[in-house]
């Protein structure tokens, strides 16, 4: 993702924005509550991270010693090793030499010019990482509900996915997220505009277009339910190019591990709860009751203690309206150990925080112990937190004497204990 400033656009930007008070309001500003709540480690090294997991004890126990001894000898501890490769994510921004020269004499305007470009690049990096956390490793951010494609407007199967789209994002279509071939050899479409209220996305053949381009003009082979992916994050081969997010680790009830499962070198079908997390079908019934049931099971069977539960703003609002005035759900005005306001629910003596996140669609509700969901980066390269060790490099452009900022993250999302997480599947509408 790049944010480029030419002499013309840079000059116009300065005229519009060089003032003591400037409002910067984008969908990426503010970040993701989900991404902000998980653990962030900067001590990764090598090409992959190995996460050993013991999912079952030796089944020795009997009133008869020979039987107990035989059981203990036949089967010992059940252990696995998740082998998790680190994946790169890049964002750039640039300011041309002419824009620099033209702004030098305008009483320090070069500083704000560079700052606004770099802030935009950092926000975009955080935005992409937030999208990937709720994906399965292929950069998927939605799917197409249209049955007719002689229109530039994409209607999403889950309108809650609309928060992942941003103007001028580069998109590709695939027949499926994993193992799905790219439509029209990876043809590129651009987001021309987004209606965040209606939950629709208008696409164009070129960036910055004044109007949209028919979907079928950009992707002639498009079909209903095609998956929309961030360009460059999938190549159609079935190999994850970006970090595998939460729903790739913690599978929903309609996609549990098969007998031939080989996720990161582990067959999770041998013990799905402890290797692929808990899954619940909450497409019918009251939202709050389904969450209560899932969290009760999670705590009772896995020993989870402190749980956070994220969902789309629309789902959170629905629960808040239903539970307003009831004792078991309390609106918390803010606590030192929380990054955001939330409702809380008490389950089996444990306190669970319920919060909303625009990166979670209507069908997604993720419950987790925040200490076991981790973003681990190599040598401190966590692009969304910029310091001297965080991969923020200013270099000269290859085709222009100006400067280019390069933000790169090299890491992986890790669920160190899947048993303390749940994927609660709601309906898509």
N, C-alpha and C positions, 0 to 999 in steps of 0.2 A: 504494500500500500504506500503511495507516495503523495506528498503534498508539495507541489512545485510552484514557485513564484517567478514569473518572468518580469522583465522591466515594466511592461504594461500593467499586468495584474498586481505587481508589487507596488507600483505608483498609485494605482486605484485603491489598493488596500490601505496604504498609508493615509490617503486623503480621507478615507472612511473611518479608520480606526485610531489614528494618532490623536488621542485626546486623553485627559486624565482618567476618564471613566469609560470603559468599553465593556459591553455585555457579550460574553461568549456562551452561547447556548446551543449545545448539540446533543444528540442522543447518547453519545459516548461519555459526556461529562457526568461525573458522579459515580461512574463505575458500577460494578456488579456486587451486590450484597453477598452472593454466593462465593465469588472469587475472593472477596475481601475477608470472608470468615474462615477460610481454610488455612492450614499451616503453610508457610513459605520457608523453604530451606535453600541455602546457597552453597552447600558443601558437596554438590554432585561432582563426579569425576569419571573419566573413561567414556566408553561408548554406550554403556547401559548400566542400569541399577538393578541389583538382584535383591528381591524381597522374599526371604524364607518365610513360610507359613506352616504352622502345625494346626491341622484341622480336626484331628481325632486322637484320643489317648489309646494306649495299649489296653485292649479289652480283657484284662486279667481281673477276675473277682469271682470267687466261688467258695462254698462251704467245704468243698472237696479240694484238697491241695493239688493232687495230680491234674485235676481239671483246670484249676487256676494257673498252674505252671504251664500246661499245654497251651492255654489261651494266650498267655503272655509271650510264649516262644513263637507261636504261629504268626502273630501279628503284633508289631511294635507300634511306636508312634507313627501316625500318618503325616508326612511332611511333603511340601511342595516348594518350588522356587519360581516365583514370577520373575521373568527376565524382561526388563522394561527398557527399551531403547530411548535415548534422548533425541528429541526432534527440534529442528530450528524453526523460528518464526522471525521474519524480517519486516521492518517498516522503515521508510525513508522520508525525508523532506529535503527540499533544496531551495536556495535563494541564488539567483543569477548574479554574476559580477556587475552587470549594468544596474540591477536593482540596488546592489550595495553602494555603488558609486553615486547613484542618484539620491540615495537617502543619507549619505554621509554628512552632507551639509545642512540637513534639516533638523538641527538641534537634537542630535541623539536619536533620531528616528530609526537608525540601523538596529539599535538594541531591541526596541519593541517589534520590529519586523522579524528578526531572527527568533525572538521569544515566542511570537504567535505561531510561527511555523513549527518550532520545536514542540510547543505545547500540543499542537494539533497532531503531530506525529506520535507523541506519547499517548495521547488519548486514543488514537486509532490502534496502537499496539495493545492497549488494555482492552479495547473493544473486541478485537479479534481473539485475544486470549479468553475473554469471557464467553464468547461464542463457542470456542473449542471445548471449554470445560463442560458444556452441556451437550456435546456431540460425542461421536463414537470414533473419531480419528480420521475423518474424511472431509472436514470443513463444511459439513452440511448445516444449513441454516433455515430450511423450510422445504415444502413440497407443493406442487402445483395442483390445484383443485379444478382448474379450467377444463372444459370438454371442447371448447372452441378456442382457436388460437389466432384468429384474425383480429386481434386486439393487442394493445401494448400493456394492458393491465393484467397483472397476475393476481389471481385470488388464491390465497394460501389455504391448504387443507386445515391448518391450525392457525387461526388469526393471531394467536399469541406469539407466533414466531416473528411478527413484524418488527419487534424491537431490535432484531439482529441486523436489520438492513439500514444502509446509510447511502445518501446520494453519491453517485459516481463509483460505488463499489463494483469491482469486476466479478462477474459471475460465470459459472459454467453449469450445464445440466448433466445429470447422470441418471441412468435407468434405476439405480439403487444406490444407497450410501456406500455399502460395502459390496465389492465385486460387481459394481454397476459400471457398464461402459459409458463413456462420455458421448453425449449427443453431438453429431456433426463434427467429429474429430476435435472436440474441445473448443468449439466456437465460443467467442467471448461476447457477453452482453453486459450492459452497464445499468446501474440503477439511475433512472432519470428523476424519479420522485417517489416519495413514500407517504402514504396516508396512514398515520399511526392510529387514528381513530377508527377508520373503516377496516384496517388490517389488510391493505392492498399495496402492491408494489408495481410501479410503472417502469418498464425497461426501454432501453434505447440501444442502437447499434454503435454509438459513439459517446464518449464521455462529455458531459456538459451540454448535451443536446437540449434545444428549446422545447422539443416535444418527443413523445415516445415512438418506438418502432414496433410493429406487430411482432408478437412472440414467434410466429411461424417464419417470419423473415430472418430473424436471428438464428433460430434453431428449427430448421425445416423438418427434422425428425421428432420434434417434441411430442410427448404423449402425456395424458392425464397421470398424475401421481409421480411424475419425474421429480427427482430430488435436486434442489438448488444448492450449489456449493460455492464457497469462496474460491475464486480462480487461483490455481497453483497449489491448492491444498488436497487435491485428489488427481490421480492420473488414470483412473479406471482399471487398475490392475488388481485391486483388492488389498493392496498393502497400505496400511495407515501411514500417511506422510506427515501428519501432525500429531501432537500428544493426544492419546486416547482419553476422552473425558469420562465423567461420572457414569452416564448410561451405558458406556462400553464395558465398564467394570461391574456395575450393579445392574443386571439385566432385568427388563420388565417381565411381567407374568406371561406375556404372549411371545416371548423370545428367550426361554430359559435354555441353559446349556444342553446341547445334544450329546449323544454318546461319543461322538468323534471330536468333541470340543478340544481345541488346542490354543487357548488364549494365553499368549505370552509364555508358552511352554508348559501350560498347566491345563489338564482336563478337569474343568470345573464340575462336570456332571457327576463326579464321584461323591461330591458333598456340596450341592448347590448353595445351601444357606450360608455355609462358612467360606465358600470360595467365590460366590457370585452374589451374595447378599440376599436380603428378603425381598420378595416381590408380592404386590397386592393388586388385585383388580378392583378399582374403585370407580368404575364407569357408571355404576348405579348406586342408589342409596345416598344418604346425606354425607356431604364432604367431611364434616367434622367427626362423624361416627366412624367413617372409614379410616381416618387418620388416627383416631383413638385406638381402634383395633390393631392397626399396624404397629404403632408405637408400643402398645402393651405387649404384643408378641415379641418385638425386637428386644425389649428390656428383659422380659422373662426368660427368653431362650439364649440370649447372647451376653447378658450382663452389661449391656450398654448403660451408661449412667447419665452423661450430659449430651443431649441431642438437640440439634437444630433442624428445622424442617422448612424448606423453601418451596414456594409455589408462585404462580403468576399473580400479578396484582389483582386481576379479576377474581381469582379463586380466594385470595386472602380477604378481599373485600366482602365476598359472599359469606364467608365464615364469620367475619367480624359483625356483620349485620344480624346473622342468626343468633350469635352468642352474646350480643350486647345485653348487659344487665345480668347475665348468668354468672355464677360464682366461679365455675371451674376454668373459665377463660378470663384473663385479666389484662387490661391494657397497661403495659409497662411504660412509664414516661422516660425511661433511659437508665441504664446501669453501667457501672464502670467496666464490666466484662463483656458488654455488648457493643457491636458496631452500629447498631441501628435500633429503632423502636420495634417492638414485637408484641405479639400476644404470647402468653405462656400457657402451657397445659401441664398439669401434674399427673404423671403416670407411674404407678408403683413406687411412689416416693421420689421419683426423678423429675426434674423440671425440664420441660422441652419448650424451646422458643420457636414460634411460628412467624415467618417473615415473608415478604414479597420480593420478587426480583423480576425485572422486565425481560431478562434473558431466558427465563423459564416460560415455556408455552402453556396453553390451557391443559394439556394432557399430562404435564410433568409435575410431580411432587416428590422431592428428594429429601429423605431424612438421613441424618448422619451425625456421627461424633466428629466434631471439627478437628480433633487431634489426629484422626486416622486418614483424613483426606489431605493430601500434600501436593504442593507444586515444588518439585526439586529441580534446581537449575545448576548448570555446570559453571564453576568458577565465578559465581555471583552474577551470571548473566541473566538477570530477571528484568526484562525491558520495562516493565511498568513501574519500577522503582529505580530512578536514575541517581547514581552516585559515581565515584571515580572507577568503581569496579563493575559497573553495570552495563557495559557495552554501548555507551553513548559516544560515538566517534564522529568528529567533524573532519571532513576531508575535502580536497579540491575535486570538483566534478571533472569527469573525463572529457566532456565536450564544451566546458565553459569554465572560466577562471573563478566562478563563484564557489560557494560551499554547499556541501551536502551533508545532512545529518543521517547517520545510520543507527537504527535501534535494532538490536537483535537479542532474542531470547533463545536459549538452548537448554531444554529441560523436558520434564515429563510430569504428568499427573499420576499420582500413586495413591491407591487405597490400601493402606498397610493392613487393615483388618476389615475385609468386606462384610463380615458378620454383623458389624455395628452400623450397617447402612441399609437403607430400604429404598426401593423404587416403587412408588405408589402411582399407579396409572389412572388418571382421570379421563373423562370423555374429551373429545377435541372441540366441543362446542358448549 
